[in-house]
Structures are given as structure tokens and as C-alpha cells.
Amino acid sequence: MKPIIGITTYDKNDYKIEAPYYSGYYVTPDAYVVAVRRAGGIPILLPPGEDDISSILDRVDGIIISGGGDIRPDEYGGNREHPSLNRLSAERDALEINIIQQMAERKDKPVLCICRGMQVMNVALGGTMYEHIPDIRATDTHRNENGFWTIHEVNVDAESKIAKAMGTDTVHTYSGHHQAVKVIASGLKVIAKSPDDIIEGLESTTHPWMVGVQWHPEKSAHEDSSQQSLFDKLVTLAKTKMNTSEQA
């Protein structure tokens, strides 16, 4: 059987879709779905608001915590009045933090955390955030002039799980975030940074394959094998039930 990969979605009010019958929609970019299918997995969407996280984790073989809006500062002791906060969702925070905390204990299935997802991994395990990169850097190289996609270099620890999965320790990949990891949670280690010293990759030191990237591999996975390889590795590990020989 193909492994089932759960992908978290945006909150139902993150994006307004003009339709005559319904007011809210749970959505995720199709690039996540396509990348999982390309890797040989079956993607299913995990919308916010689900209380029985354990049952979800029993049924899936791997997890992707996807990108999206900001984490509420209440979750990490940050500034809840910061003017740059956007698309906050208590329900989404609760779902994804719960998933990370349970997976950190279970250690039985692979987890890939992307952009907001990497930030959630850090916050869920006790880390903190910078609410806005322009507060700490004179030049923001992580977004374009419209506040979204740009491409920049990321340098990755050659011995990390992420570098080994990608087959390279340097990538030029899509980025579109305005926040950054600040204090690293216990049990995580930094394995990638951008040239301006913003943290771009984290790995668990206690889970066999719980990894996070601040960039968006799904955006270029269709044309960049190093980025598709992150999804390939996730699905391979999900298929082999975290066989220790597959974790390096």
C-alpha cells in the first residue's frame, strides 16, 4: 500500500473564496499534494479544529506541517500587539502544536515541517520567535517587494538529515516569510542558515526524522530534484515504518 501523508491546511478564514453557498474553506496549496503524489504517497488534508489528534496520527504514515500565517505570540511569550502579525488562528496553532508534541513523544513516523511549520515545531517544543525580520535586519532578503516569493541561498550542514536527503548542502530556493526563529527549543538543532544568519533549518535530536525548513521546497519540487527529494525521503520513511537503516 502507498503510505498516507497528512498535510495540515490553512484555517477556514485564511483565504476568502467567492462562492454563493459557503463562507469558509479549508485549503492547502496544490504543490504540497502534487509533491507527495510524485513521491508515491497518498496525501490527505488535516484541517484545524480536530480534537482527537491521536486517532489521526494512528491512521497516517507521515506528516507535513505546511506553511501559512503567523503563530499567535501567546504561544511563545511574544508581542501580541505587533502591527505586522497576520492570519492568526488559535485552532490551527492548537492542531499543529499538538501534532508536533505528540510526534516528538511517539517517534514512530516521519515529520516534515515547512516555513510556518518549522516555526511551529520550534514553538511547540518550547522555542520563541522574532515577530518581524525587519525588526532585526536592516535589509529583508526573505521576501520580495510585494511581501512574498524571492529566491535566496541557504547553506545546510552537510551531515544533516536534510542535506543527505537533498543530496546537497547549498540550495537556492523559494522563500516568503517575515518571521524567524529566535530561541531554539530544547531537543532541536540548527542545521541551515541564510547568508544573513537567519535560521533556515532545524532537526530534532531525539526523533528519528522530524525536520524543518524555513523555505518552500514544494514551490520548486517539480523542477528541482533536491527539493522533491525532501518529499521523496518523507514518503520512503513512511513506507518503511521508520526503519532505522533509512533514517540517515
C-alpha positions in Angstrom: 0.0 0.0 0.0 1.1 3.6 -0.6 1.8 5.5 2.6 -0.7 8.1 3.7 0.7 11.5 4.3 -1.3 14.0 6.3 -0.9 17.7 5.3 -2.1 20.4 7.6 -4.3 23.1 6.0 -4.9 26.8 6.4 -7.7 28.0 8.8 -11.1 28.2 7.2 -11.0 32.0 7.2 -7.4 32.5 5.9 -8.5 33.0 2.4 -11.9 34.2 1.3 -13.2 32.3 -1.7 -16.1 34.0 -3.6 -18.9 31.4 -3.7 -22.6 31.6 -3.3 -23.1 28.7 -0.9 -20.4 28.6 1.7 -18.4 31.2 3.7 -15.3 29.2 4.8 -13.0 26.8 3.1 -10.1 24.7 4.4 -7.4 24.8 1.7 -3.8 24.0 1.1 -1.6 24.8 -2.0 -1.8 22.1 -4.6 2.0 21.9 -4.7 2.1 20.0 -1.4 -0.4 17.5 -2.8 1.4 17.1 -6.1 4.8 16.7 -4.4 3.5 13.9 -2.1 1.9 12.1 -5.1 5.0 12.4 -7.1 6.9 10.8 -4.3 4.5 7.9 -4.2 2.4 8.8 -1.2 -1.4 9.4 -0.7 -2.0 13.0 0.5 -4.9 13.7 2.9 -5.7 17.1 4.3 -5.8 17.8 8.1 -7.9 20.9 8.8 -7.8 22.8 12.1 -10.3 22.1 14.8 -9.8 18.4 15.2 -9.5 17.4 18.9 -8.6 13.7 18.6 -5.1 14.1 17.3 -4.0 10.7 18.5 -6.5 9.0 16.2 -5.2 11.0 13.2 -1.6 10.0 14.0 -2.6 6.4 14.3 -4.0 6.4 10.8 -1.4 8.3 8.8 2.1 7.2 8.0 3.8 10.6 7.8 3.0 14.3 8.4 3.7 17.6 6.7 3.1 20.7 8.7 2.6 23.2 5.9 3.3 26.9 5.5 0.8 29.7 6.3 0.1 32.6 8.6 1.7 33.6 11.8 1.7 31.8 15.1 -0.1 33.7 17.9 2.5 35.3 20.1 0.6 33.9 23.2 2.2 30.6 22.3 5.7 31.8 22.8 5.5 34.8 25.0 5.9 37.3 22.2 4.4 40.7 21.4 0.7 40.2 20.7 0.3 43.8 19.7 2.9 43.7 16.9 1.5 45.5 13.9 2.9 43.0 11.4 1.1 39.9 12.7 -1.3 38.4 10.2 -3.7 35.4 9.7 -3.6 34.3 13.3 -5.6 31.2 14.1 -5.9 29.6 17.6 -7.4 26.5 16.1 -4.6 26.0 13.6 -2.0 26.6 16.3 -3.6 24.1 18.6 -3.8 21.4 16.0 -0.2 21.7 14.7 1.4 22.2 18.2 -0.4 19.2 19.4 0.8 17.1 16.4 4.4 18.1 17.0 4.3 17.4 20.7 2.7 14.0 20.2 5.1 13.1 17.4 8.0 14.1 19.5 6.9 11.6 22.0 5.8 8.8 19.6 8.9 9.0 17.4 7.3 6.4 15.1 6.6 8.4 11.9 8.4 11.0 9.8 7.5 14.7 10.0 8.4 17.4 7.5 7.8 21.0 8.7 7.8 23.7 6.1 8.1 27.5 6.7 5.4 28.2 9.3 5.7 24.5 10.0 9.3 24.8 11.1 8.3 27.7 13.3 5.5 25.6 14.9 8.0 22.8 15.6 10.2 25.2 17.5 7.4 26.9 19.4 5.7 23.5 20.2 8.8 22.3 21.9 9.5 25.5 23.8 11.3 27.9 21.5 10.5 31.5 20.6 10.1 33.7 17.5 11.0 37.1 16.1 7.7 38.6 15.1 9.2 40.5 12.1 12.5 40.1 10.3 12.8 43.9 9.5 13.0 44.5 13.3 16.3 42.6 13.4 17.8 43.0 10.0 18.4 46.3 8.1 17.6 44.5 4.8 14.9 41.8 4.5 16.1 39.3 1.9 13.4 36.8 2.6 10.5 38.4 0.7 10.2 40.4 -2.5 9.0 44.0 -2.7 5.4 42.7 -2.7 6.0 40.7 0.5 6.2 37.3 -1.0 8.3 35.0 -3.2 12.0 35.6 -3.5 14.9 33.2 -4.1 18.0 33.2 -2.0 20.8 30.9 -1.0 20.6 28.6 2.0 23.7 26.8 3.5 22.9 23.4 5.1 25.1 21.3 7.4 26.4 18.6 5.1 26.0 15.9 7.8 22.3 16.8 8.5 19.4 14.6 7.5 18.1 17.4 5.3 21.3 17.7 3.3 21.6 14.0 2.9 18.0 13.8 1.7 18.6 16.6 -0.8 22.0 15.4 -2.0 23.5 18.9 -1.5 24.4 21.3 1.2 23.7 24.5 -0.7 20.4 25.4 -2.3 18.8 28.4 -4.0 15.1 28.1 -3.2 11.9 29.9 -2.7 11.2 32.0 0.4 8.4 34.2 1.5 8.4 34.7 5.3 8.6 37.8 7.5 9.2 36.0 10.8 12.1 34.0 12.1 13.1 31.5 14.8 14.7 33.2 17.8 15.5 30.9 20.8 15.9 27.3 19.8 13.8 24.7 21.6 15.5 22.0 23.7 15.8 18.9 21.6 16.3 20.8 18.3 19.5 21.8 16.5 20.2 24.4 13.8 21.3 22.7 10.5 20.8 25.5 8.0 21.1 29.3 7.7 20.8 32.0 5.1 23.7 34.4 4.3 22.2 37.0 6.8 22.3 34.4 9.6 18.5 33.7 9.8 17.8 30.1 10.8 16.6 28.1 7.8 16.6 24.6 9.0 16.0 22.6 12.3 16.2 18.9 13.1 15.1 17.0 16.2 17.9 15.4 18.2 15.6 12.9 19.7 13.2 11.9 16.9 14.5 9.8 14.0 13.2 12.2 11.3 11.4 15.3 12.5 12.9 18.1 10.3 12.0 21.6 9.4 13.0 24.0 6.6 12.1 27.7 6.6 12.0 27.8 2.8 9.3 26.3 0.5 10.5 23.1 -1.2 7.0 22.4 -2.6 7.3 25.6 -4.8 10.2 24.3 -6.9 9.9 20.5 -6.4 8.6 20.0 -9.9 11.8 21.3 -11.4 14.4 20.9 -8.7 15.2 17.3 -7.7 16.9 18.4 -4.4 13.6 19.9 -3.2 11.4 17.0 -4.4 13.9 14.7 -2.6 12.6 16.0 0.8 9.2 14.7 -0.1 10.6 11.5 -1.5 12.5 10.9 1.7 9.4 11.5 3.8 7.4 9.0 1.8 10.2 6.5 1.8 10.4 6.6 5.6 6.6 6.5 5.9 6.6 3.4 3.7 9.3 1.6 5.7 7.8 2.5 9.0 10.8 4.4 10.1 13.2 1.6 9.5 16.5 2.7 11.2 18.5 1.9 8.1 16.5 4.6 6.2 16.9 7.4 8.7 20.4 8.7 7.7 
